[in-house]
Amino acid sequence: MTPTPTTAPIGLAPGAPAEAAGQDAAKYGTSNPVVARLLGRWMDEMHEVVGTVSGTVVDVGVGEGLALERMVPGGHPTVGLEYRIDKARAADARLPWLAPVSGDAGMLPFPDSCADLVTCIELLEHLPTYRPAVTELARITRGRCVVSVPWEPWFRLGNLGRGKNLGRLGNDPEHVQAFTPKSLVRALRRGFRDVDLHPCFPWLIAECRGPKHP
């Protein structure tokens, strides 16, 4: 399974911690009732958009597997790509049905048109450049690709409202891309012909079809 010759690694945003196992567990296990309610609503919506899962599934940016566990309940065999090996190990320990792969979103180690479902959850905002990642997501997609990112500026304003990241005007330090509904659709249409948006405050969920293969 090899990437196309034109691909190149992207890496992560400057300032993103190299060792981050436990970060996802802290987020999804929040004791803040408002944040917990919003997270639960978002994951329910993700599950609805993903729908019935069959065939080959690839999750790009699997993290520690907590989001994937909610999106694909029942344990459908899934390949999970993660840049940070400690997170990949945590996901592997958590999900026995996951096949973890270490890799970069700009150079996915999978063949063209290999996946019936590709998911990419809260990854694009962390990348120094997202365009190569969108191209790679489209390249490996045979069926659908589901992408989710924070909905700006509402995500930052929500952080400010609970006193988080005040010195950064609410922005998480590792978030270097900001997406509105229009900019997300525009970004994804670089790789897909059809992009259906499912806003779920304060996140955006996009269901993409018709990959533009070279």
C-alpha positions as CSV (number, residue, x, y, z in Angstrom):
1,M,0.0,0.0,0.0
2,T,1.9,3.1,-1.2
3,P,0.9,6.7,-1.7
4,T,1.1,8.4,-5.1
5,P,4.5,10.0,-6.0
6,T,3.2,13.5,-5.8
7,T,2.3,13.3,-2.1
8,A,4.4,14.7,0.7
9,P,4.2,14.7,4.5
10,I,2.4,17.6,6.3
11,G,3.2,17.0,10.0
12,L,1.3,18.8,12.7
13,A,1.0,22.4,13.7
14,P,3.9,24.0,15.5
15,G,3.3,23.7,19.2
16,A,1.2,20.5,19.1
17,P,2.5,18.2,21.8
18,A,4.5,15.3,20.5
19,E,3.3,13.1,23.3
20,A,-0.4,13.5,23.8
21,A,-1.9,10.2,25.0
22,G,-4.6,10.9,27.5
23,Q,-5.6,14.2,25.8
24,D,-8.6,12.8,24.1
25,A,-9.8,11.0,27.2
26,A,-9.7,14.2,29.2
27,K,-11.8,15.9,26.5
28,Y,-14.4,13.3,26.0
29,G,-14.6,12.6,29.7
30,T,-15.2,16.2,30.6
31,S,-17.0,17.0,33.9
32,N,-18.4,20.2,32.4
33,P,-22.2,19.4,31.9
34,V,-22.6,21.9,29.0
35,V,-19.6,20.7,27.1
36,A,-20.6,17.1,27.8
37,R,-24.0,17.7,26.4
38,L,-22.6,19.4,23.3
39,L,-20.1,16.6,22.7
40,G,-22.9,14.0,23.1
41,R,-25.1,15.8,20.6
42,W,-22.2,16.1,18.1
43,M,-21.3,12.4,18.4
44,D,-24.9,11.4,18.0
45,E,-25.1,13.5,14.8
46,M,-21.8,12.0,13.6
47,H,-23.3,8.5,14.1
48,E,-26.4,9.5,12.1
49,V,-24.3,10.9,9.2
50,V,-22.0,7.9,9.1
51,G,-25.1,5.6,9.2
52,T,-24.8,1.9,8.4
53,V,-21.1,0.9,8.0
54,S,-20.0,-1.8,5.6
55,G,-16.9,-2.6,3.5
56,T,-13.5,-1.0,4.0
57,V,-13.4,1.8,6.6
58,V,-10.4,4.1,7.1
59,D,-10.3,6.7,9.9
60,V,-7.6,9.4,9.2
61,G,-6.5,11.0,12.5
62,V,-7.9,8.3,14.8
63,G,-6.3,9.7,17.9
64,E,-7.1,7.6,20.9
65,G,-10.1,6.1,19.2
66,L,-12.8,7.7,21.4
67,A,-14.6,9.4,18.6
68,L,-14.4,6.4,16.4
69,E,-15.8,4.2,19.1
70,R,-18.9,6.4,19.2
71,M,-19.2,6.8,15.5
72,V,-18.9,3.1,14.6
73,P,-20.5,1.2,17.5
74,G,-20.5,-2.5,17.2
75,G,-16.8,-2.7,16.2
76,H,-16.8,-2.8,12.4
77,P,-13.1,-3.6,11.4
78,T,-11.5,-0.3,10.7
79,V,-8.0,1.0,9.7
80,G,-7.0,3.9,11.9
81,L,-4.2,6.2,10.8
82,E,-2.5,8.4,13.4
83,Y,0.6,10.7,13.2
84,R,1.5,10.3,16.9
85,I,2.5,6.8,17.8
86,D,1.5,7.1,21.5
87,K,-2.1,7.9,20.5
88,A,-2.2,5.1,18.0
89,R,-1.1,2.7,20.7
90,A,-3.8,4.0,23.0
91,A,-6.4,3.5,20.3
92,D,-5.1,0.0,19.6
93,A,-5.4,-0.9,23.3
94,R,-9.0,0.5,23.4
95,L,-10.5,-1.0,20.2
96,P,-9.7,-4.6,19.5
97,W,-11.3,-4.3,16.0
98,L,-9.0,-1.4,15.0
99,A,-5.9,-1.9,12.8
100,P,-3.7,1.1,13.7
101,V,-1.3,2.6,11.2
102,S,1.3,5.3,11.8
103,G,1.3,7.9,9.1
104,D,0.9,11.4,7.8
105,A,-2.3,12.9,6.4
106,G,-0.4,14.4,3.5
107,M,0.9,11.0,2.4
108,L,-1.6,8.3,3.2
109,P,-0.1,4.8,2.9
110,F,-3.2,3.4,1.1
111,P,-4.0,2.6,-2.5
112,D,-6.3,4.7,-4.7
113,S,-10.1,4.2,-4.2
114,C,-9.6,1.7,-1.4
115,A,-12.2,2.7,1.1
116,D,-16.0,2.6,1.1
117,L,-16.0,5.0,4.1
118,V,-13.3,7.5,5.1
119,T,-13.7,9.5,8.3
120,C,-11.5,12.5,9.3
121,I,-12.6,13.9,12.6
122,E,-11.1,17.1,14.1
123,L,-7.9,16.8,12.1
124,L,-7.9,19.5,9.4
125,E,-7.7,22.3,11.9
126,H,-4.4,20.9,13.3
127,L,-2.6,20.8,9.9
128,P,-0.1,23.5,8.8
129,T,-1.8,23.1,5.3
130,Y,-5.0,21.2,4.7
131,R,-5.1,21.1,0.9
132,P,-2.8,18.0,0.5
133,A,-4.8,16.2,3.1
134,V,-8.1,16.9,1.2
135,T,-6.5,15.6,-2.0
136,E,-5.3,12.4,-0.2
137,L,-8.7,11.9,1.4
138,A,-10.3,12.0,-2.0
139,R,-7.7,9.8,-3.5
140,I,-8.4,6.9,-1.2
141,T,-12.2,7.3,-1.1
142,R,-14.3,4.9,-3.1
143,G,-17.6,5.7,-1.5
144,R,-18.1,8.5,1.1
145,C,-15.8,10.7,3.2
146,V,-17.1,12.2,6.4
147,V,-15.2,15.2,7.8
148,S,-15.8,17.2,11.0
149,V,-14.0,20.4,12.2
150,P,-14.8,23.1,14.8
151,W,-17.2,25.7,13.6
152,E,-15.5,29.1,13.8
153,P,-15.9,31.6,15.3
154,W,-18.4,29.9,17.6
155,F,-16.0,27.2,18.8
156,R,-13.5,29.9,20.0
157,L,-16.3,32.0,21.5
158,G,-17.5,28.9,23.4
159,N,-14.0,28.5,24.9
160,L,-14.0,32.2,25.9
161,G,-17.4,31.8,27.6
162,R,-16.0,29.1,29.9
163,G,-12.7,31.0,30.5
164,K,-10.5,28.8,28.3
165,N,-7.6,30.1,26.3
166,L,-8.3,33.7,27.2
167,G,-4.9,34.9,26.1
168,R,-5.5,33.4,22.7
169,L,-9.1,34.8,22.3
170,G,-10.4,31.3,22.8
171,N,-8.4,29.6,20.2
172,D,-6.8,26.2,21.1
173,P,-3.0,26.5,20.7
174,E,-2.8,23.6,18.2
175,H,-5.6,24.9,16.0
176,V,-4.0,26.7,13.0
177,Q,-6.9,26.5,10.5
178,A,-10.3,28.0,11.1
179,F,-13.4,26.9,9.1
180,T,-16.7,28.5,8.5
181,P,-19.5,26.6,6.7
182,K,-18.6,28.3,3.4
183,S,-14.8,27.8,3.7
184,L,-15.2,24.2,4.7
185,V,-17.4,23.4,1.7
186,R,-15.0,25.3,-0.5
187,A,-12.0,23.4,0.9
188,L,-13.6,20.0,0.4
189,R,-14.8,20.7,-3.1
190,R,-11.2,20.7,-4.1
191,G,-11.4,16.9,-3.7
192,F,-15.1,16.0,-4.0
193,R,-17.9,16.9,-6.4
194,D,-20.7,16.7,-3.8
195,V,-20.4,18.1,-0.2
196,D,-23.4,18.0,2.1
197,L,-23.0,20.1,5.3
198,H,-24.5,19.1,8.6
199,P,-24.0,21.9,11.1
200,C,-24.0,20.8,14.7
201,F,-23.0,23.7,16.9
202,P,-20.2,24.3,17.6
203,W,-18.9,21.8,15.0
204,L,-19.4,21.3,11.3
205,I,-19.9,17.9,9.7
206,A,-19.5,17.4,6.0
207,E,-20.5,14.3,4.0
208,C,-18.5,14.1,0.8
209,R,-19.2,12.0,-2.4
210,G,-17.8,11.9,-5.9
211,P,-14.1,12.1,-5.3
212,K,-12.1,13.9,-8.0
213,H,-9.6,11.2,-8.8
214,P,-6.7,12.3,-11.1
